[in-house]
């Protein structure tokens, strides 16, 4: 859990929230505008704000009535297994009460206990197994699987009633199941095993993550073949898929689709080792291969990866097994395997647009990516706009050093990290998405080519400016940057002329700078030759920020002194109009509905 929102609707709630924040340094105080002072973030619409936080995966601690939280979040409840923790926190004459409402087994219970311990209060946890037994049979540790979940409730009830229940550990360790709660006899049993044999009629079967599956394949092997080979191998040896800790291979296979599809199919992590790390397992291999060594630099992929993941005390229980284009091997560990500590995952790069910087103008998809990332690379001002979400994972860059920032993001992701390359506005509009792909194409570095890359859209300045002004881009429009740092001035002039000839509405980025003062005036003169002097021009500066200004002038009044690098200029076409409404003037560019209306009439 990396993001926690403390929701205060009044000064009393905010005071208690500040005490909780001292226990949870990563938490961020969200206060109702006009009611709460000193919050990290303010909101106006409580239900909408809570909904956005919940959808982004943020843990919510509400210092208010639980009914407020539940009514606001009810429309968003869909997947019990994926929901973030939600708690109601209050104070009475006996101290602080923390009540988990949602996600009890996904962090809410732990948060409640942390608050209770830190402030001397109570954690109002309602699950009887958690409170009386000290463990939940339906909530095993990470990586463990339940073979027959329907038996968890009756066996927990039996334990709570004082009945004897047997505890049978055949694989791994089960210290979390307090031995003092179990006996040597009894009708019911809890069996901890890596075997696939069907459970007995009064038996709960738990699978510990003790099996490491090493895999290899030819480039482009099918997912069906990979999945089939793994499942067939498990079946032949009587092993349970639920006992898989993860799938493991060599790092040059990090972008192999079949492997990722197999990991999704079995619901386990996929991790990778360097050839050097796999070669260190050579003395333990059952089938070392000189051919593999010549091609990759290690004597075995599937066997080596299985042993590397399972640890030095593990044993190879299934030697390399082949299908037409894939291989698999299985090693068994003495103790449960934490796959997150083995090898590295496929590096992940998300090239994101955060919009103008306001939280409510940032998409939930982008917010989730920021929360999940362990590294944020961007211009310092853009990272500042993310507030506490950037805490502890910032890699600040300087303006004008764009290639340096993109390389840093690619290199960090190449180390197996989850990285966000942060852009303002939209990442694909005069931002860094294109530079990232240009570098990948130009340099062909293997570790960059293997990355999991996605470009996540953001609210562009031109869309924000148009919305503030009305609908000046309601018909065909063009977007041109007046910066000549990367584009020759002659090409910029040619594009301005073409936009004027085509009567496009126009969005101008980077209109002026300290050293470039003439192109905006040239653009005005080119456009004045093709459209009226009274054509509306929108000057939008610092959009979405406290210093925001949006003004509308005539095209004839436009000059370089009215704009700077923080200004976006929107220029209407020959038909763009103004209309007075609600005490202000809006601009809009007709699309032709009036003519259609006349024809229909």
URJO-V899374 format. One record per pair of residues at least 12 apart in sequence whose C-alpha atoms are under 6 Angstrom apart, sorted by the first residue. I is the first residue (numbers start at 0). J is the second residue. Records with the same first field share a line. If there is no record, write none. Layout:
# URJO-V899374
I->J ; J
This chain:
# URJO-V899374
2->57
3->26 ; 57 ; 58
4->26 ; 27 ; 59
5->27 ; 28 ; 29 ; 60
6->29 ; 61 ; 62
7->30 ; 62
8->30 ; 31
9->34 ; 35
10->35
12->62
29->41
31->43
46->71
50->72
55->363 ; 367
56->83
58->83 ; 84 ; 85
59->85
60->85 ; 86 ; 87
61->87 ; 88
62->88
65->87
82->102
83->102
84->101 ; 102 ; 106 ; 107
85->100 ; 101
86->98 ; 99 ; 100
94->120
95->120
96->120 ; 121
97->111 ; 122 ; 123
98->123
136->151
137->151
142->208
143->206 ; 207 ; 208
144->205 ; 206 ; 241
145->205
146->204
150->203
163->182 ; 185
164->181 ; 182 ; 185 ; 187 ; 188
165->181 ; 182 ; 183 ; 184 ; 188
166->188 ; 189
167->190
168->190 ; 191
169->191 ; 192
170->192
171->333 ; 334 ; 335
172->334
187->201 ; 202
188->202
189->202 ; 203 ; 204
190->204
191->205 ; 206
192->206
193->206 ; 238 ; 239 ; 242
194->237 ; 238 ; 239
195->237 ; 238 ; 239
206->241 ; 242
207->242
208->242 ; 243 ; 244 ; 335 ; 336
209->242 ; 244 ; 331 ; 332 ; 335 ; 336
210->242 ; 243 ; 244 ; 330 ; 331
211->244 ; 245 ; 305 ; 309 ; 329 ; 330
212->246 ; 305 ; 328 ; 329
213->246 ; 247 ; 248 ; 301 ; 302 ; 304 ; 305 ; 327 ; 328
214->248 ; 301 ; 326 ; 327
215->301 ; 325 ; 326
216->324 ; 325
217->324
221->257
222->257
226->261
244->336
245->267 ; 268 ; 269
246->269
247->269 ; 270 ; 271 ; 304
248->271 ; 304
249->271 ; 272 ; 273
250->271 ; 272 ; 273
253->345 ; 449
254->449
270->342 ; 343 ; 344
271->342 ; 343
272->342
274->296 ; 297
277->303
278->297
280->303
287->299
301->327 ; 328
302->328
305->329 ; 330
306->330
308->341
309->332
313->331 ; 332
314->330 ; 331
315->330
316->329 ; 330
317->329
343->415
344->415
345->415
346->412 ; 413 ; 415 ; 416 ; 450
347->412 ; 417 ; 418 ; 450 ; 451
348->412 ; 418 ; 419 ; 452
349->419 ; 452 ; 453 ; 454
350->419 ; 420 ; 454
351->421 ; 422 ; 426 ; 454 ; 455
352->422 ; 423 ; 424 ; 425 ; 426 ; 456 ; 457
353->423 ; 424 ; 457
354->423 ; 424 ; 457 ; 458 ; 459
355->423 ; 424 ; 542 ; 543
356->384
357->543
372->417 ; 418
373->392 ; 417
374->392 ; 418
375->392 ; 393 ; 394 ; 418 ; 419
376->394 ; 420 ; 421
377->395 ; 396 ; 420 ; 421
378->395 ; 396 ; 397
379->395 ; 396
413->446 ; 447
424->457 ; 458 ; 459 ; 460
425->456 ; 457 ; 458 ; 459
464->539
468->585 ; 586
469->585 ; 586 ; 587
470->587
471->586 ; 587 ; 588
473->588
474->590
475->503
476->503 ; 504 ; 505
477->505
478->505 ; 506
479->507
480->507 ; 508 ; 509
481->509 ; 510
482->509
499->526
502->572
503->572
504->570 ; 571 ; 572
505->569 ; 570
506->568 ; 569
507->568
508->567
509->564
511->563 ; 564
512->564
516->559
519->559
520->558
530->573
532->554 ; 555
533->553 ; 554
534->553 ; 554
535->552 ; 553 ; 571
536->551 ; 552 ; 553 ; 554 ; 569 ; 570
537->550 ; 551 ; 568 ; 569
538->550 ; 568
539->566 ; 567
540->565 ; 566
541->565
575->587 ; 588
